[in-house]
Amino acid sequence: MYSQTLELSHSNTQRTLKLKNQTQNMELKTKIHAEDGKQEIFIIREFDLPVELLFKAYTEAELFEQWMGTKVTKFENQPHGSYRFETSNPQGEVMFSANGTIHDIVQNEKIIRTFQMENTPFPAQIEFLTFEKLTGNTSKITIQTIYKSIDFRDQHLKMPFAQGINMAHNRLQELFK
């Protein structure tokens, strides 16, 4: 269905993970940038949505469930609040769960939080979500994720999370049409 290719850019030795839909042979809209020798990635996506709606989609449990395809079990979007969500298969078995703590939140501007995938070898990550108004009806999110090590970051890049976040972002865009 989807494949991921790693394309090396000759400037700044920056790697840009570009995802392509093999069926339609088109580049997907959510970009993931991972620079060699750093333990971080940047996830960047522009939306045809006002920044206020984009922020709500990330902070209101009912909306988050719709576009992420997960069940929110806890969602305290305030400093020192926590969150938890899980994804189940059609038989109701939990296949994936994640949790974290909100460290800072400024409406329509930023969220700083930890992110922990449960029952995986990955330690907690810290995420800096920045919401940017481009025009009255367009916005951009930039998510900087910092891993404990370059090795953990590289292991995560080998997983299909990039396709998942792109599909989720596509659902987010469609949610408000």
N, C-alpha and C positions, 0 to 999 in steps of 0.2 A: 504494500500500500504506500507507505512513505519510506524514503531512505534519507539518511543524512550524509552530507559530504562535508569534509573539512577543507576549506579553501585557504591557502596561505597568501597573505598579502605581503608584498615585498617592502612596504613602508612600515617602519616601526616594528617589524617582525610580529605584527598582530595577526592572530588567527581569527577568522570570522566563520562561525559555524552557520552554513547556509543550508536550509532545508528545502528540498524540492519535492513537489508532488509528482511522482513518476507518471501517474495517469494523465495529468493535464500538463506536465512539464513546465510548471510555473513556480517561481520562488514564493515561499510563504512569507507572510508579513511580519511575524514576530522574529526579530533578529537576536542572536546570541553571540556575544563577542567574548573571547577568552584570549588574553595576551600571554604569550610564552613567559614562563618563569614567575607568574603571579598566581596567587591562590584565590582569585576572584573571577566572576563572570558578570557580564552586563546583559540583561534582557531588556530589549527596547521595542516598543510598539506604539504606533500612532493610530488613533481612533477617530472616526467621524462621530464624535460625541463631545458635548461640553464637558469640561473637566469636573464639574459637579456630579454628573452622572457616572463618570469613570470612577471617581472616588467612592460614591455610594455603592457601586458594584463590588468594590473591595471591602466595604465596611458594614454593609447590611446583610445579615445572615440569609434572608430569603432570596436576595439577588445573587449572592455568592454561590448558594447551592445550585441555582439555575444554570449559571454559566460554567462553574467548575465541575458540575456533575457529581458532587459530593454531598454528604449529610453533615451539617454543622451540629456538633454536640455541645459546643461552648464558643461564645463569641463576645468577649468583653473588650470592645475597642475603646480603651482609655489607657493612659499611662499605668503601667504595672498590671494591666488586665491580661487575660490569657485567652487562647483560642484552641480549639481542637476540631478536626473534621476527619471523616472516614469515607472510603469508597467501598461499596459492596458489590458482589457479583449478583446475577439474577436469582440465585438461590438464597441470598441474604447473608452470605459469608463475607466478613470484612476482609478485603484484599489489600487495602492500604490505609494507613492512618498517619496523621501528622499533628503536631501541636507546637505551641510556642508562647512567648510572652511579648506583649507590646511594651516597648520602652519609651516611645514618644509618638505622638500623633498630632498633626496639625491639619485641620479640615481643608480639603482640596489642595494640599501641598505635599505632605509627607507622612510616612509611617516608618518607624524603625522598630524591628521586631526580630526575635529569634525564630528559627524554623527547625524542627526536629522530626525527621521521618522515623516513625516507630518501627521496631523489629527489623532494623537494617544496620549494617556496620557503620553507617555514616553518623558522625557526631553532629551536634547542633551547629547551625550556620547562623550568621547574622545577615539580615536583609535590610537594605535601605531603599524604600519605595518612594520615588519622586514623581509627583503628578504635575504636569505642566500644561497650561492653557496655550494653545497655538493660535486659535482664532475663537470667535464666539461659539462655533460648533465643532471644533476639532481640538484634540488634546493628545498628550503623549505620556506614557509611563516609562520610567527607567527604573529597573530593579538591579541594584548592585548586591550580589550575594558573595559573602566572604566565607571561605571554607577554612577548616583547621589547618589544612596543608594543601600544597599543590597536587599531591597524589590523590587526595579525596576529591578535589575539583576535577581532575582528569578522569577519575572513575565515574563521577557523576555525568560528565560529558559523553561517556560511552553508553549511557542509558538512554532510553527513548523519551526522556522527560521533555526534550525540545519539541517533539511532535505533539505531545500532550498539551503543553502550554500554548502552542499555536492553535490547536483545535479549540481549547478553552477560550482563548482570546477571540477566535472567530465567533463562538457562541455568544460571548459578551457583546460583540459588535451587533450581532443579529437581535439580541434581546431588546434593544431599544429602537428597532426599526418599525 
